Amino acid sequence: MSAIRFIVPGNIEHRSGGNLYNARLVEQLDALGVPTEVVMLDGAWPPGRPEDRESLGLALRGPEPAIVDGLISAGAPAEIAAAVEAGTPVWILSHMAFTDHAALEARSLAAARGVICTSAFAAAKLKELYGLERIHVALPGTLPAEPAAGSQPPHIVCVAALLPNKSQLLLVDALARLGSFPWTAALIGSPDADPDYAAEVRAAVGTSGLADRVSLTGELRGAALEEQWHAADLSVLVSAQESFGMAVPESLARGVPVIVRRGTGAEEALGAGGAGAAVDLDGGPAALAETLAAWLGDTQLAARWRAAALAQRKTLPDWKSTAQSVLAAIRS
């Protein structure tokens, strides 16, 4: 196959699941002998300003296949349609639906040669919203990792940028109800994506009297992030909306069980292997606190979750499989 142009947003600077997926996909396409030209488009995506969409139109010129990140394509149906009409095979890589721009997104998805989703949950959402049938699912892979050693007292991690959707305030509220149990926790994620919300989270930790038990580490990479994973006994991802949740397989790759919010794509990432729990959080933090208390107070339950996570880490797909799935979609 000739080179693939991969057009990605330049306006997401914090570590996100979408950015990580895109980067790993490029690495593996190159490893499979398919050169990839990455085009980073700055802009107010979505929907982008007129000059942003003009830049997209220019980037799509040419006969080579193009993959456009859904954050960009959601607001640019005219540019997607024009490129396809001019002979460019355009595929949209949709990490999640953008319902705030539903009318534009529907037209973009319909105009593209095809759509690739990063989870079955995300694909079902697009089908529900737009009646879209031409969807190929390419699940995220994982990198191999050593099993976490854990800590005493038990250490809980939440790996996500500090954003309202990621619900760190709810997690802090739940942790504040567990004062009788020994534990520590780390909120690992950028405070820069939404500084006001990050300030609320920091204040909540202080006013709850948890400053000596909950650390806000900021965004970590490399050895610093691995150190937190190695110390972890439990991972929590309770986003209000989540198409998959890359932190979930990252946890399982280390044998760390996970608590997720029921009704989100993180349930798909967790699977049915018993390596944690999906919790109904419509009623607020009490249910999360109850689940955390059960894990902290029941050593047999904690051991079952840990054993299931260690078993599940052996079955996780790798990033080569992800790239092969994307290529299969494009070649079809």
N, C-alpha and C positions, 0 to 999 in steps of 0.2 A: 504494500500500500504506500502511496505517496505521503508526503508530510501532512500532518494534521495541524490546522490552526486551532488553538485553544484560547478562547477569549474570556478573560476572567476579570472581575472587578478589582480596581485598585484602591477602593475606598473602605475596605475592611482591613484594618491594621492589626486588630487583636487576633489572638489565636482562636479560630473558630473551626467547627467540624467541617464546614464547607471548604475553607482554605486548606485544611489538612488533607481532605479527600482529593482536592484538585492537585496538590503538590505530589502526593503519593501516586496518583494516576499518571502524571507526566513522567515520573521516575520509571514506572513500570512499562509505559509505552516505549520509552527510549530503550529500556532493557530488552524489549521484545523486537527491537530493530525497526520501530516505527518512529521516525523523527517527529518531534512536536515543537511547533513554534508557539510559544506562549506570548500572547498579547495582553498586557495589563492596561485596562482602560479606567482611568480616573473619571469620576463623575458622580453626580447625585443619584445613584441607582438605588432602587427604581423610583420614578420612571426615567430619570435622566433629564438633563436640560437639552434644548435643541442642539447645542454644540456637542453634547455628549453623544446624542444619537447620530449626528453627522459623522463623528469619529468611528462609531460602530459600523456605519455604512461603508466607510472607507476600508476598515479592517476586514470586511467580509468580501471584498473584491477578489476575484480569482477563482479558478476551478477546483482548488484543493478542498477536501472536506473540512468543515469547520464545526467545532463544538463551542457553543455559547453558554456560559453559566446562566442559570435561570434568573439570578438577581439582575442581570443586564437585560436579558430578552424580555422580561416581564413587562417592560414599558416601551418596547420598540417593535411592535408588530409590522409597521411599514418597512422598516429596514430588513427584517427577517424575510418578509414576503418578496421584497425587491431582489434580495440576494439569491433566493431560491429560483425566482423567475429568470435571473441572469445566468443560472447554471451552477451556482454554488450549493453543494449538498450541505445543508445546515441542520445540525442536531442540537437540541437544547438539553443541557444537563440540569435537571431540576432537583435541587436539594429540598425544596419546600414550596408550597403554594403561597402566592402573594395575593391574598384576598382583598387587600386594600386597592389593588389594581386589577381586579378580576376581569373586567371587560377587555383591557389591553392584553392581559396575559392569555386569555382565551384565544384571542386572534393570533398572537405570536405562536402559541403551541400548535394551532391548526395550520399555520403557514409553514412550519418547519418540516423537513424531511422525516424527522422522527424525534421522539422524546426518550431520554434516559433518566430514570429516577434512581435515587440512592437507597431506596427501601420500598418494600411492598406497601407499607403504610402510606408513604408519600404518593405512590402510584394510585392507590385506592382513593386518596383525597382528590387527585386530579380528575379521576374518572367520575367521582361524585359531583365535583364542581362543574366540570365542563363536558361530561360525557365522552371523554377522550379514551380511545381504545388502543392507539398505537404507542404503547409504552413498554419499554424494556427496562428491567430492573437489574442494576449492577451494585450489589451490596458492597459496603466498605470492607476492606481487608484489615488485617492487624499485623503488627510487627511482633516477632517472637520476643518474649521477655522472661526473665527469671521469676519464679514465684516470690511474692512478697513475704518478708519475714514477720511483719506485724509488730506490734508494740505492747508494752504494759505501762500505763493502762491502754485499753483499746483506742486506736486512732481512726478517726472518721475523716474522709476527704470528700470534697465537692469540687470537681474540676470543671469550671465554666466561668466565662467572663461575667463580671458583676453587672447583670442586666435584669430588669423587672421580670422578663419572661422566665429567667432561670430560677426565680423564687428563693433566693438566698435568705430573704427576710422571713419567709415561712420556715426555713430550716433553722434559723437562729431562734425563732419562737419555740419550735419543737425542742431544741436542745436546752433551752432555758427551763423546760419542765423536767429535766433529767438530772437535777442537782444531786440526787442521792446516789447516783451511779458514778463510778470512776471512768473517765474518758477524756480524750482531747480531740480537737477537730481543726481542720485547715480548710479555708475557702481559697482555692487556688484559681485565680483568674484576673484578667486585666480590670483595673478600676477606671480606665480611661474611656471605655466605650460609652458609659453613661455616668459621669462624675457625680451627679446629684444622687442617683440611686446608690452608688458606691458609698457616698457619705452617709446615706440612711442606714446602710448595712453596718458600717463602722460604728455609727451611733447606737444602733440596736444592740450590738455586741457589748458596748460599754454600759448602757443603761440596764442590760440584763445581768450584769455582774459576771460576764463570761470572758473578760479580757485576758485572764490568766489561763483560759482553757481553749479559746477559739482564736486562731491566728489568721490574719488576712495577708497572704504571702505576696499578692500581686501575681502577674503572669510569670510562670516559670517554664524554663526549657532545659533540655539537656540533663546534666548531672543533678541539678537542683530539683527538677521535676521527678527524676527517677528516685531520688532520695525520699521524696514524699510518698511515691507509689510503694517503695520498699517498706516503708513504715506503716502502710495502711492495713487496716483490718476490715474496713467497710467503705464502700463508695456510695454516695447519694446523688442522684440526678432527678430532681422533681420539677423540671420545667413545666410551665403551664401548657406550652405547645412544644412538641419535639418530633421531628420527622424520623429520627433514628437515635441519635445521641452517641457520638463517637467515643465519649468517655466510658460508655458501658463495655464495649469489647476491649478497650484499653484496660479496664479493671479486670475483666475475666481473663485476659492474657496473662495476668499476674496472680491468678487464683484468688482475687479479691471479690467477694460477693457484692451485690448492688441492690439498693432500694430505688425504685423508679415510681413515677406517677402513672396510675392506671389510666388507660384511654389515650396514651400518647405512643409515638413510634418507638420510644425507649423500651416498651414492652416487647416489641419485636426483637430489638437488640439483645434484651435479656434472655429471651427464649423461655422454654418450659422445663428447663433442666433443674430447677430448684436452687439456683445459685443466688438467692435473694428473694425479693418480694416486689410486687406491683401493688401500690396502695391507692385507694380512692381518697383523694384529698379535697373533694368538693366542700367538705365541711370545715376545712382549715387545718391548722397544725396539730390538732389533738390526735388525729389518726396516725400521723407520722411519728409523733412522740410515743404513741402506744407501740408501734412497730419497732422503733429504736429500743424502747425499754424491754420488749420481748427478746430482742437480740442480745442486749447487754446482760439481761438477767437469766437467760436460759442457755447454759453452756452446751447442751445437746443440740439445741437449735442452731447456735453459732457454728458448731462443728459440722452439722449437716450442710449448712450453706457453704462453708469453706470447702468441704469435700466436693460438693457439686461444682463449685467454681473451678477447682483444680482439675476436675474431669472435663469441664466444658472448654478449658483453655486449649485442649488437644484437638478440638473439633472446629476451631475458628478458621474462617477462610483467610487466605493471604492476599496481598495486593496484586500479585500476578494474576490471580483468578479474577479480580476486579477489572484489570486492564483487558484481559481476554474477553470478558463479558461485554465490555464497551466496544471492542473491535468487532465482535460477532454482530452486535447491533448495527454498526455502521456498514459492515460488509453485506448485511442482509438487504 
